[in-house]
Amino acid sequence: MVPLVVSVLLAVLLMALLCLLRTCLPRMYMPRTLLVRERPPPPLPPGAVAWLWAVWTISDDTVFRTAGLDAFVYLKFQEVIYQ
């Protein structure tokens, strides 16, 4: 039971850290949003965890257009694993 509690606490702590760092360090965690391109990625909604819904509902075409083929294939691979 103790390892489960430690794992859950660690996961919550790391998720909170990611949410904080994502907004404080955009050059590291959101570099493609800073590029000047003809088709920039859609803006993320404000809020600490509002980005989760946007990531969960993004279309395949948008991922392919903005992140490239390698990111698209990786996300498709993850999708197949979790089904």
C-alpha positions as CSV (number, residue, x, y, z in Angstrom):
1,M,0.0,0.0,0.0
2,V,2.9,2.4,0.8
3,P,4.4,2.1,-2.7
4,L,1.0,3.0,-4.3
5,V,0.6,6.1,-2.1
6,V,4.2,7.2,-2.9
7,S,3.7,6.7,-6.6
8,V,0.4,8.6,-6.6
9,L,1.9,11.5,-4.6
10,L,4.9,11.6,-6.9
11,A,2.7,11.6,-10.0
12,V,0.6,14.5,-8.6
13,L,3.7,16.4,-7.7
14,L,5.3,15.9,-11.1
15,M,2.0,16.9,-12.9
16,A,1.8,20.1,-10.8
17,L,5.4,20.9,-11.6
18,L,4.8,20.4,-15.3
19,C,1.7,22.7,-15.2
20,L,3.8,25.4,-13.5
21,L,6.9,25.1,-15.7
22,R,4.8,25.0,-18.9
23,T,3.6,28.5,-18.3
24,C,6.9,29.8,-16.8
25,L,9.2,28.4,-19.5
26,P,7.5,28.6,-22.9
27,R,10.7,28.4,-24.8
28,M,11.3,24.9,-23.4
29,Y,7.8,23.5,-23.1
30,M,6.0,25.2,-26.0
31,P,8.7,26.1,-28.6
32,R,6.6,25.7,-31.7
33,T,4.2,28.4,-30.5
34,L,7.0,30.9,-30.7
35,L,8.0,30.1,-34.3
36,V,6.8,32.5,-37.0
37,R,5.0,30.2,-39.4
38,E,2.1,30.3,-41.8
39,R,0.2,27.8,-39.8
40,P,0.9,28.1,-36.1
41,P,-0.6,25.6,-33.7
42,P,-3.9,26.6,-32.1
43,P,-3.5,28.5,-28.9
44,L,-4.0,26.6,-25.6
45,P,-6.7,27.8,-23.3
46,P,-5.6,29.6,-20.1
47,G,-5.4,27.7,-16.8
48,A,-3.2,25.3,-15.1
49,V,-4.7,22.1,-16.4
50,A,-6.9,23.4,-19.2
51,W,-4.4,22.3,-21.8
52,L,-5.2,18.6,-21.0
53,W,-8.7,18.8,-22.7
54,A,-7.2,20.6,-25.7
55,V,-4.5,17.9,-26.1
56,W,-7.0,15.2,-25.7
57,T,-9.4,16.5,-28.3
58,I,-6.9,17.8,-31.0
59,S,-7.5,16.4,-34.4
60,D,-5.0,14.2,-36.2
61,D,-4.7,16.7,-39.1
62,T,-3.8,19.5,-36.7
63,V,-1.1,17.3,-35.0
64,F,0.4,16.4,-38.4
65,R,0.3,19.9,-39.7
66,T,1.8,21.6,-36.7
67,A,4.1,19.0,-35.0
68,G,5.1,16.9,-38.0
69,L,5.1,13.2,-39.0
70,D,7.2,11.9,-36.1
71,A,4.9,13.4,-33.5
72,F,1.8,12.2,-35.4
73,V,3.1,8.6,-35.6
74,Y,4.2,8.6,-31.9
75,L,0.8,9.8,-30.8
76,K,-0.9,7.2,-32.9
77,F,1.3,4.5,-31.4
78,Q,0.3,5.7,-27.9
79,E,-3.3,5.7,-28.9
80,V,-3.1,2.1,-30.1
81,I,-1.4,1.0,-26.9
82,Y,-4.1,2.5,-24.7
83,Q,-7.0,0.9,-26.6
